[in-house]
Amino acid sequence: MESTANYTNREVKVQATSAGRVTAIPFWYQIHLDQEISVSTLSQNSHWKQAAVVLQQPLRVQAGDWVRLAVKLQKSAISISAHIENPTGPMEQ
């Protein structure tokens, strides 16, 4: 995502490595305060840590399932939704 974008939509696909429930999506981010100064939650030197979006409905996944994450950045708000693509069982959202 561009550091100067006020509105960004992106889709990311991840593959489940084992069966279970997905209850939240953790993420790290970088804030650009100006052209030279930024803060990263991934940095070992920062007290800022990862954030997470808790899903309203957990997803049941099987090993090999693909989960599509729709990531939206609008001004200073981040939202993430998750859906199973081609599930091996009944589709859940």
MARSELO-295946 format. One record per atom (N, C-alpha, C): atom name; x, y, z; residue in one letter. Coordinates in steps of 0.2 Angstrom, whole numbers, padded with zeros to 4 digits, always signed. Layout:
N
{at = CA X = X Y = Y Z = Z aa = a}
...
end
This chain:
93
{at = N X = +0004 Y = -0006 Z = +0000 aa = m}
{at = CA X = +0000 Y = +0000 Z = +0000 aa = m}
{at = C X = +0004 Y = +0006 Z = +0000 aa = m}
{at = N X = +0002 Y = +0011 Z = -0004 aa = e}
{at = CA X = +0006 Y = +0017 Z = -0004 aa = e}
{at = C X = +0005 Y = +0021 Z = +0003 aa = e}
{at = N X = +0011 Y = +0024 Z = +0005 aa = s}
{at = CA X = +0011 Y = +0028 Z = +0011 aa = s}
{at = C X = +0006 Y = +0034 Z = +0011 aa = s}
{at = N X = +0005 Y = +0037 Z = +0005 aa = t}
{at = CA X = +0001 Y = +0043 Z = +0004 aa = t}
{at = C X = -0006 Y = +0042 Z = +0002 aa = t}
{at = N X = -0008 Y = +0036 Z = +0001 aa = a}
{at = CA X = -0015 Y = +0034 Z = -0001 aa = a}
{at = C X = -0020 Y = +0035 Z = +0005 aa = a}
{at = N X = -0025 Y = +0039 Z = +0004 aa = n}
{at = CA X = -0031 Y = +0039 Z = +0009 aa = n}
{at = C X = -0036 Y = +0033 Z = +0008 aa = n}
{at = N X = -0036 Y = +0030 Z = +0002 aa = y}
{at = CA X = -0041 Y = +0025 Z = +0001 aa = y}
{at = C X = -0037 Y = +0020 Z = -0003 aa = y}
{at = N X = -0037 Y = +0014 Z = +0000 aa = t}
{at = CA X = -0034 Y = +0008 Z = -0003 aa = t}
{at = C X = -0038 Y = +0002 Z = -0002 aa = t}
{at = N X = -0039 Y = -0002 Z = -0007 aa = n}
{at = CA X = -0042 Y = -0009 Z = -0007 aa = n}
{at = C X = -0037 Y = -0014 Z = -0009 aa = n}
{at = N X = -0036 Y = -0019 Z = -0006 aa = r}
{at = CA X = -0031 Y = -0025 Z = -0008 aa = r}
{at = C X = -0034 Y = -0031 Z = -0006 aa = r}
{at = N X = -0033 Y = -0036 Z = -0010 aa = e}
{at = CA X = -0035 Y = -0043 Z = -0009 aa = e}
{at = C X = -0029 Y = -0047 Z = -0008 aa = e}
{at = N X = -0028 Y = -0052 Z = -0003 aa = v}
{at = CA X = -0023 Y = -0056 Z = -0002 aa = v}
{at = C X = -0026 Y = -0063 Z = -0001 aa = v}
{at = N X = -0022 Y = -0068 Z = -0004 aa = k}
{at = CA X = -0024 Y = -0075 Z = -0002 aa = k}
{at = C X = -0019 Y = -0079 Z = +0002 aa = k}
{at = N X = -0021 Y = -0082 Z = +0007 aa = v}
{at = CA X = -0017 Y = -0086 Z = +0011 aa = v}
{at = C X = -0020 Y = -0093 Z = +0011 aa = v}
{at = N X = -0015 Y = -0098 Z = +0012 aa = q}
{at = CA X = -0017 Y = -0105 Z = +0012 aa = q}
{at = C X = -0017 Y = -0108 Z = +0019 aa = q}
{at = N X = -0022 Y = -0111 Z = +0021 aa = a}
{at = CA X = -0022 Y = -0114 Z = +0028 aa = a}
{at = C X = -0017 Y = -0120 Z = +0028 aa = a}
{at = N X = -0013 Y = -0121 Z = +0033 aa = t}
{at = CA X = -0008 Y = -0126 Z = +0033 aa = t}
{at = C X = -0011 Y = -0132 Z = +0038 aa = t}
{at = N X = -0016 Y = -0131 Z = +0042 aa = s}
{at = CA X = -0019 Y = -0136 Z = +0046 aa = s}
{at = C X = -0026 Y = -0134 Z = +0047 aa = s}
{at = N X = -0030 Y = -0139 Z = +0049 aa = a}
{at = CA X = -0037 Y = -0138 Z = +0050 aa = a}
{at = C X = -0038 Y = -0134 Z = +0057 aa = a}
{at = N X = -0043 Y = -0130 Z = +0057 aa = g}
{at = CA X = -0045 Y = -0126 Z = +0063 aa = g}
{at = C X = -0050 Y = -0121 Z = +0062 aa = g}
{at = N X = -0050 Y = -0116 Z = +0067 aa = r}
{at = CA X = -0054 Y = -0110 Z = +0066 aa = r}
{at = C X = -0050 Y = -0104 Z = +0066 aa = r}
{at = N X = -0051 Y = -0099 Z = +0061 aa = v}
{at = CA X = -0048 Y = -0093 Z = +0061 aa = v}
{at = C X = -0053 Y = -0088 Z = +0064 aa = v}
{at = N X = -0050 Y = -0085 Z = +0070 aa = t}
{at = CA X = -0054 Y = -0081 Z = +0074 aa = t}
{at = C X = -0052 Y = -0073 Z = +0073 aa = t}
{at = N X = -0046 Y = -0072 Z = +0071 aa = a}
{at = CA X = -0044 Y = -0065 Z = +0070 aa = a}
{at = C X = -0038 Y = -0065 Z = +0065 aa = a}
{at = N X = -0037 Y = -0059 Z = +0062 aa = i}
{at = CA X = -0032 Y = -0058 Z = +0057 aa = i}
{at = C X = -0027 Y = -0053 Z = +0060 aa = i}
{at = N X = -0021 Y = -0056 Z = +0062 aa = p}
{at = CA X = -0016 Y = -0051 Z = +0065 aa = p}
{at = C X = -0012 Y = -0047 Z = +0059 aa = p}
{at = N X = -0010 Y = -0041 Z = +0060 aa = f}
{at = CA X = -0006 Y = -0037 Z = +0055 aa = f}
{at = C X = -0002 Y = -0033 Z = +0058 aa = f}
{at = N X = +0003 Y = -0031 Z = +0054 aa = w}
{at = CA X = +0008 Y = -0026 Z = +0056 aa = w}
{at = C X = +0008 Y = -0020 Z = +0051 aa = w}
{at = N X = +0010 Y = -0014 Z = +0053 aa = y}
{at = CA X = +0009 Y = -0008 Z = +0049 aa = y}
{at = C X = +0015 Y = -0003 Z = +0050 aa = y}
{at = N X = +0015 Y = +0001 Z = +0045 aa = q}
{at = CA X = +0020 Y = +0006 Z = +0046 aa = q}
{at = C X = +0017 Y = +0013 Z = +0045 aa = q}
{at = N X = +0018 Y = +0018 Z = +0049 aa = i}
{at = CA X = +0015 Y = +0024 Z = +0049 aa = i}
{at = C X = +0020 Y = +0029 Z = +0047 aa = i}
{at = N X = +0019 Y = +0033 Z = +0041 aa = h}
{at = CA X = +0024 Y = +0038 Z = +0039 aa = h}
{at = C X = +0021 Y = +0045 Z = +0042 aa = h}
{at = N X = +0025 Y = +0048 Z = +0047 aa = l}
{at = CA X = +0023 Y = +0054 Z = +0050 aa = l}
{at = C X = +0025 Y = +0060 Z = +0045 aa = l}
{at = N X = +0030 Y = +0059 Z = +0042 aa = d}
{at = CA X = +0032 Y = +0064 Z = +0036 aa = d}
{at = C X = +0037 Y = +0061 Z = +0031 aa = d}
{at = N X = +0040 Y = +0064 Z = +0027 aa = q}
{at = CA X = +0044 Y = +0061 Z = +0022 aa = q}
{at = C X = +0050 Y = +0057 Z = +0025 aa = q}
{at = N X = +0052 Y = +0059 Z = +0031 aa = e}
{at = CA X = +0058 Y = +0056 Z = +0034 aa = e}
{at = C X = +0057 Y = +0051 Z = +0040 aa = e}
{at = N X = +0052 Y = +0052 Z = +0043 aa = i}
{at = CA X = +0050 Y = +0049 Z = +0050 aa = i}
{at = C X = +0044 Y = +0044 Z = +0049 aa = i}
{at = N X = +0046 Y = +0038 Z = +0051 aa = s}
{at = CA X = +0040 Y = +0033 Z = +0051 aa = s}
{at = C X = +0041 Y = +0028 Z = +0057 aa = s}
{at = N X = +0035 Y = +0025 Z = +0059 aa = v}
{at = CA X = +0035 Y = +0021 Z = +0064 aa = v}
{at = C X = +0032 Y = +0014 Z = +0062 aa = v}
{at = N X = +0036 Y = +0009 Z = +0063 aa = s}
{at = CA X = +0034 Y = +0002 Z = +0061 aa = s}
{at = C X = +0032 Y = -0002 Z = +0067 aa = s}
{at = N X = +0027 Y = -0006 Z = +0067 aa = t}
{at = CA X = +0025 Y = -0011 Z = +0072 aa = t}
{at = C X = +0029 Y = -0017 Z = +0072 aa = t}
{at = N X = +0033 Y = -0018 Z = +0066 aa = l}
{at = CA X = +0037 Y = -0024 Z = +0065 aa = l}
{at = C X = +0044 Y = -0023 Z = +0068 aa = l}
{at = N X = +0046 Y = -0017 Z = +0069 aa = s}
{at = CA X = +0052 Y = -0016 Z = +0072 aa = s}
{at = C X = +0053 Y = -0018 Z = +0079 aa = s}
{at = N X = +0059 Y = -0022 Z = +0080 aa = q}
{at = CA X = +0061 Y = -0024 Z = +0087 aa = q}
{at = C X = +0062 Y = -0018 Z = +0092 aa = q}
{at = N X = +0064 Y = -0012 Z = +0089 aa = n}
{at = CA X = +0065 Y = -0006 Z = +0093 aa = n}
{at = C X = +0059 Y = -0002 Z = +0095 aa = n}
{at = N X = +0053 Y = -0004 Z = +0093 aa = s}
{at = CA X = +0047 Y = -0001 Z = +0094 aa = s}
{at = C X = +0043 Y = -0004 Z = +0100 aa = s}
{at = N X = +0040 Y = +0000 Z = +0104 aa = h}
{at = CA X = +0035 Y = -0002 Z = +0109 aa = h}
{at = C X = +0029 Y = -0004 Z = +0106 aa = h}
{at = N X = +0028 Y = -0002 Z = +0100 aa = w}
{at = CA X = +0021 Y = -0003 Z = +0096 aa = w}
{at = C X = +0022 Y = -0010 Z = +0094 aa = w}
{at = N X = +0016 Y = -0014 Z = +0095 aa = k}
{at = CA X = +0016 Y = -0021 Z = +0093 aa = k}
{at = C X = +0011 Y = -0022 Z = +0087 aa = k}
{at = N X = +0010 Y = -0028 Z = +0086 aa = q}
{at = CA X = +0005 Y = -0030 Z = +0080 aa = q}
{at = C X = -0002 Y = -0028 Z = +0083 aa = q}
{at = N X = -0006 Y = -0027 Z = +0078 aa = a}
{at = CA X = -0014 Y = -0026 Z = +0079 aa = a}
{at = C X = -0017 Y = -0032 Z = +0076 aa = a}
{at = N X = -0024 Y = -0033 Z = +0077 aa = a}
{at = CA X = -0028 Y = -0038 Z = +0075 aa = a}
{at = C X = -0035 Y = -0036 Z = +0074 aa = a}
{at = N X = -0038 Y = -0039 Z = +0069 aa = v}
{at = CA X = -0045 Y = -0038 Z = +0067 aa = v}
{at = C X = -0048 Y = -0045 Z = +0069 aa = v}
{at = N X = -0053 Y = -0044 Z = +0074 aa = v}
{at = CA X = -0056 Y = -0050 Z = +0076 aa = v}
{at = C X = -0062 Y = -0051 Z = +0072 aa = v}
{at = N X = -0063 Y = -0057 Z = +0069 aa = l}
{at = CA X = -0069 Y = -0059 Z = +0064 aa = l}
{at = C X = -0075 Y = -0059 Z = +0068 aa = l}
{at = N X = -0081 Y = -0057 Z = +0065 aa = q}
{at = CA X = -0087 Y = -0057 Z = +0069 aa = q}
{at = C X = -0089 Y = -0065 Z = +0069 aa = q}
{at = N X = -0088 Y = -0068 Z = +0064 aa = q}
{at = CA X = -0089 Y = -0076 Z = +0063 aa = q}
{at = C X = -0083 Y = -0079 Z = +0062 aa = q}
{at = N X = -0081 Y = -0084 Z = +0066 aa = p}
{at = CA X = -0075 Y = -0088 Z = +0065 aa = p}
{at = C X = -0075 Y = -0092 Z = +0058 aa = p}
{at = N X = -0070 Y = -0093 Z = +0055 aa = l}
{at = CA X = -0070 Y = -0097 Z = +0049 aa = l}
{at = C X = -0067 Y = -0104 Z = +0051 aa = l}
{at = N X = -0071 Y = -0109 Z = +0049 aa = r}
{at = CA X = -0068 Y = -0116 Z = +0049 aa = r}
{at = C X = -0064 Y = -0118 Z = +0043 aa = r}
{at = N X = -0058 Y = -0120 Z = +0044 aa = v}
{at = CA X = -0054 Y = -0121 Z = +0038 aa = v}
{at = C X = -0051 Y = -0128 Z = +0038 aa = v}
{at = N X = -0049 Y = -0131 Z = +0033 aa = q}
{at = CA X = -0046 Y = -0137 Z = +0032 aa = q}
{at = C X = -0039 Y = -0136 Z = +0029 aa = q}
{at = N X = -0034 Y = -0140 Z = +0030 aa = a}
{at = CA X = -0028 Y = -0139 Z = +0027 aa = a}
{at = C X = -0029 Y = -0139 Z = +0020 aa = a}
{at = N X = -0025 Y = -0134 Z = +0017 aa = g}
{at = CA X = -0026 Y = -0133 Z = +0010 aa = g}
{at = C X = -0031 Y = -0128 Z = +0007 aa = g}
{at = N X = -0036 Y = -0126 Z = +0012 aa = d}
{at = CA X = -0041 Y = -0121 Z = +0010 aa = d}
{at = C X = -0037 Y = -0114 Z = +0009 aa = d}
{at = N X = -0040 Y = -0111 Z = +0004 aa = w}
{at = CA X = -0037 Y = -0104 Z = +0003 aa = w}
{at = C X = -0042 Y = -0099 Z = +0006 aa = w}
{at = N X = -0039 Y = -0094 Z = +0010 aa = v}
{at = CA X = -0043 Y = -0089 Z = +0013 aa = v}
{at = C X = -0042 Y = -0082 Z = +0009 aa = v}
{at = N X = -0047 Y = -0079 Z = +0007 aa = r}
{at = CA X = -0046 Y = -0073 Z = +0004 aa = r}
{at = C X = -0047 Y = -0067 Z = +0009 aa = r}
{at = N X = -0042 Y = -0063 Z = +0010 aa = l}
{at = CA X = -0043 Y = -0057 Z = +0014 aa = l}
{at = C X = -0044 Y = -0051 Z = +0010 aa = l}
{at = N X = -0049 Y = -0047 Z = +0011 aa = a}
{at = CA X = -0050 Y = -0041 Z = +0008 aa = a}
{at = C X = -0048 Y = -0035 Z = +0013 aa = a}
{at = N X = -0043 Y = -0032 Z = +0011 aa = v}
{at = CA X = -0040 Y = -0027 Z = +0016 aa = v}
{at = C X = -0042 Y = -0020 Z = +0013 aa = v}
{at = N X = -0045 Y = -0016 Z = +0018 aa = k}
{at = CA X = -0047 Y = -0009 Z = +0016 aa = k}
{at = C X = -0044 Y = -0004 Z = +0020 aa = k}
{at = N X = -0041 Y = +0001 Z = +0017 aa = l}
{at = CA X = -0038 Y = +0007 Z = +0021 aa = l}
{at = C X = -0042 Y = +0013 Z = +0019 aa = l}
{at = N X = -0045 Y = +0016 Z = +0024 aa = q}
{at = CA X = -0049 Y = +0022 Z = +0022 aa = q}
{at = C X = -0047 Y = +0027 Z = +0028 aa = q}
{at = N X = -0043 Y = +0032 Z = +0025 aa = k}
{at = CA X = -0040 Y = +0037 Z = +0029 aa = k}
{at = C X = -0036 Y = +0034 Z = +0035 aa = k}
{at = N X = -0038 Y = +0034 Z = +0041 aa = s}
{at = CA X = -0034 Y = +0031 Z = +0046 aa = s}
{at = C X = -0037 Y = +0024 Z = +0049 aa = s}
{at = N X = -0042 Y = +0021 Z = +0045 aa = a}
{at = CA X = -0046 Y = +0015 Z = +0048 aa = a}
{at = C X = -0044 Y = +0009 Z = +0043 aa = a}
{at = N X = -0042 Y = +0004 Z = +0046 aa = i}
{at = CA X = -0041 Y = -0002 Z = +0043 aa = i}
{at = C X = -0046 Y = -0007 Z = +0044 aa = i}
{at = N X = -0049 Y = -0011 Z = +0039 aa = s}
{at = CA X = -0054 Y = -0016 Z = +0040 aa = s}
{at = C X = -0051 Y = -0022 Z = +0036 aa = s}
{at = N X = -0053 Y = -0028 Z = +0038 aa = i}
{at = CA X = -0051 Y = -0034 Z = +0035 aa = i}
{at = C X = -0057 Y = -0039 Z = +0036 aa = i}
{at = N X = -0059 Y = -0042 Z = +0030 aa = s}
{at = CA X = -0064 Y = -0047 Z = +0030 aa = s}
{at = C X = -0061 Y = -0053 Z = +0027 aa = s}
{at = N X = -0063 Y = -0059 Z = +0029 aa = a}
{at = CA X = -0060 Y = -0065 Z = +0027 aa = a}
{at = C X = -0066 Y = -0070 Z = +0024 aa = a}
{at = N X = -0064 Y = -0073 Z = +0019 aa = h}
{at = CA X = -0069 Y = -0078 Z = +0016 aa = h}
{at = C X = -0065 Y = -0084 Z = +0013 aa = h}
{at = N X = -0068 Y = -0090 Z = +0014 aa = i}
{at = CA X = -0065 Y = -0096 Z = +0011 aa = i}
{at = C X = -0066 Y = -0097 Z = +0004 aa = i}
{at = N X = -0061 Y = -0098 Z = +0000 aa = e}
{at = CA X = -0062 Y = -0099 Z = -0008 aa = e}
{at = C X = -0062 Y = -0107 Z = -0009 aa = e}
{at = N X = -0066 Y = -0109 Z = -0013 aa = n}
{at = CA X = -0066 Y = -0117 Z = -0014 aa = n}
{at = C X = -0066 Y = -0121 Z = -0008 aa = n}
{at = N X = -0070 Y = -0120 Z = -0003 aa = p}
{at = CA X = -0069 Y = -0124 Z = +0003 aa = p}
{at = C X = -0070 Y = -0132 Z = +0002 aa = p}
{at = N X = -0067 Y = -0136 Z = +0006 aa = t}
{at = CA X = -0068 Y = -0143 Z = +0006 aa = t}
{at = C X = -0075 Y = -0145 Z = +0009 aa = t}
{at = N X = -0078 Y = -0141 Z = +0013 aa = g}
{at = CA X = -0084 Y = -0142 Z = +0016 aa = g}
{at = C X = -0089 Y = -0137 Z = +0014 aa = g}
{at = N X = -0094 Y = -0136 Z = +0018 aa = p}
{at = CA X = -0099 Y = -0130 Z = +0018 aa = p}
{at = C X = -0095 Y = -0124 Z = +0018 aa = p}
{at = N X = -0097 Y = -0119 Z = +0014 aa = m}
{at = CA X = -0094 Y = -0112 Z = +0014 aa = m}
{at = C X = -0096 Y = -0108 Z = +0020 aa = m}
{at = N X = -0091 Y = -0105 Z = +0024 aa = e}
{at = CA X = -0093 Y = -0101 Z = +0030 aa = e}
{at = C X = -0090 Y = -0094 Z = +0028 aa = e}
{at = N X = -0093 Y = -0089 Z = +0031 aa = q}
{at = CA X = -0090 Y = -0082 Z = +0031 aa = q}
{at = C X = -0090 Y = -0079 Z = +0037 aa = q}
end
